[in-house]
Amino acid sequence: MTHATNRFCMPPAMRAKLAIVVASVSLIVFIVCLGKVIRESQRDRLLIPDEKAVAAAMLEKKLSGPGYFSATSDTDDPREPKITVDDAKAQVARVVSERHLDAEHAAKLNELIDRLSEPATSRIVGEATVNLLRLNLALDAQR
């Protein structure tokens, strides 16, 4: 019986090393779990707004109404709403009427649309577009 108990007995130095390894691993696991718990509890409070999206939303709100060009459908990127050149030119008469402008200003608006137009991204498929925020800012600058 003494022979069997000696087989499972560790020398004190070996037991100390094992205790240090177990304590170290336990501490690492504890720190990782604590970090996850803290991150999860702080996730809802640490929302950092996308500054570009907030600025675009504020501009869009300011530059909306009957005297401005507007999107006729949902745009792909809400931060940079775009409309086709044809949609923009179709709205010129309404914008001119709402702003009480003359035919000369209507021609200037059509030129502005052409100047601000961007080719389709694929250059093969798609239509030329106009950034709605830039167009409305330029519209206000023409006053």
Secondary structure, DSSP 8 states (H G I E B T S, - for coil): -HHHHHHS---HHHHHHHHHHHHHHHHHHHHHHHHHHHHHHHTTT-----HHHHHHHHHHHHT-STTS---SS--S-TTS-EEEHHHHHHHHHHHHHHTT--HHHHHHHHHHHHHHEE--SSSSSS--EEEHHHHHHHHHHT-
